[in-house]
Amino acid sequence: MPNPGLALDAILKRFGITGASIARRAGITQQTMNRYRHGGNMNLDTFQRISQALPDAAAIAWYVSISGKELVYVKPIESKPT
């Protein structure tokens, strides 16, 4: 399984999100965020707080990137008017 902090770093870069903004919203210090982004261990409480601080699309991308699975989008079938 990929390191969650390293995966977070890649997601923040991909979405153009600053670590400082997520740290502030998650209630952690910038120093702590930097430690995680460089591969430091993250506890479950902090993982959840960071997840909730991320925009939805970035949080989903982060979950998928650490799950080792590929995210497949299936377009909903449109109903025909009656």
Backbone torsions as a table, in degrees:
resi	resn	phi	psi	omega
1	MET	NA	133.5	178.6
2	PRO	-62.5	152.7	177.3
3	ASN	-66.9	124.9	-178.3
4	PRO	-58.8	-37.2	-179.4
5	GLY	-68.4	-42.1	177.8
6	LEU	-66.7	-38.0	176.6
7	ALA	-64.9	-39.0	177.3
8	LEU	-60.7	-43.5	178.8
9	ASP	-57.3	-45.6	179.8
10	ALA	-64.4	-39.6	-179.7
11	ILE	-67.2	-43.3	178.6
12	LEU	-60.1	-42.1	178.6
13	LYS	-65.2	-43.6	-178.2
14	ARG	-62.0	-38.9	-177.1
15	PHE	-93.2	-0.8	179.2
16	GLY	67.2	36.0	-178.3
17	ILE	-104.6	137.8	178.3
18	THR	-84.2	145.5	175.7
19	GLY	-63.2	-34.2	-179.5
20	ALA	-63.1	-40.5	-178.9
21	SER	-67.5	-39.3	179.1
22	ILE	-72.0	-40.1	177.8
23	ALA	-58.8	-45.4	-179.4
24	ARG	-61.8	-47.1	-178.8
25	ARG	-68.3	-29.1	-179.1
26	ALA	-86.8	-10.6	179.7
27	GLY	75.4	32.5	175.6
28	ILE	-122.0	163.2	-179.2
29	THR	-78.6	158.9	175.5
30	GLN	-61.4	-36.8	179.2
31	GLN	-62.2	-43.0	178.0
32	THR	-63.9	-44.2	178.2
33	MET	-59.3	-44.7	179.3
34	ASN	-61.8	-39.5	178.9
35	ARG	-61.6	-44.3	178.3
36	TYR	-64.2	-43.1	-178.2
37	ARG	-64.0	-19.5	178.1
38	HIS	-103.0	17.7	172.3
39	GLY	99.8	4.6	179.0
40	GLY	-66.1	155.9	-179.8
41	ASN	-66.3	143.1	-178.0
42	MET	-125.7	131.0	177.3
43	ASN	-84.4	167.1	-175.3
44	LEU	-62.6	-39.9	179.5
45	ASP	-59.4	-46.2	-179.4
46	THR	-68.2	-38.9	176.4
47	PHE	-56.3	-45.9	-179.6
48	GLN	-65.8	-41.2	-179.6
49	ARG	-65.8	-41.0	177.3
50	ILE	-65.7	-43.0	179.0
51	SER	-56.4	-43.1	-178.9
52	GLN	-72.5	-24.5	-180.0
53	ALA	-81.0	-21.1	-179.5
54	LEU	-77.0	149.5	169.6
55	PRO	-60.3	152.1	-174.9
56	ASP	-52.4	-48.0	-177.2
57	ALA	-61.7	-39.7	179.7
58	ALA	-69.5	-38.7	178.3
59	ALA	-63.2	-43.8	178.7
60	ILE	-63.2	-44.0	178.8
61	ALA	-61.6	-37.6	178.5
62	TRP	-65.2	-47.2	179.3
63	TYR	-57.7	-46.4	-178.3
64	VAL	-64.4	-41.0	-177.2
65	SER	-65.3	-30.9	179.7
66	ILE	-92.2	-10.1	179.8
67	SER	-80.3	-21.0	-176.7
68	GLY	79.9	6.0	179.8
69	LYS	-105.0	162.7	178.2
70	GLU	-100.0	134.5	178.1
71	LEU	-85.2	125.8	179.0
72	VAL	-116.5	127.9	178.6
73	TYR	-96.6	128.3	176.4
74	VAL	-114.5	121.6	-179.6
75	LYS	-70.5	131.0	178.3
76	PRO	-62.0	147.0	177.2
77	ILE	-75.5	128.6	179.2
78	GLU	-80.2	135.1	177.8
79	SER	-81.4	146.2	179.7
80	LYS	-85.7	138.9	177.3
81	PRO	-63.2	144.2	179.4
82	THR	-102.8	NA	NA
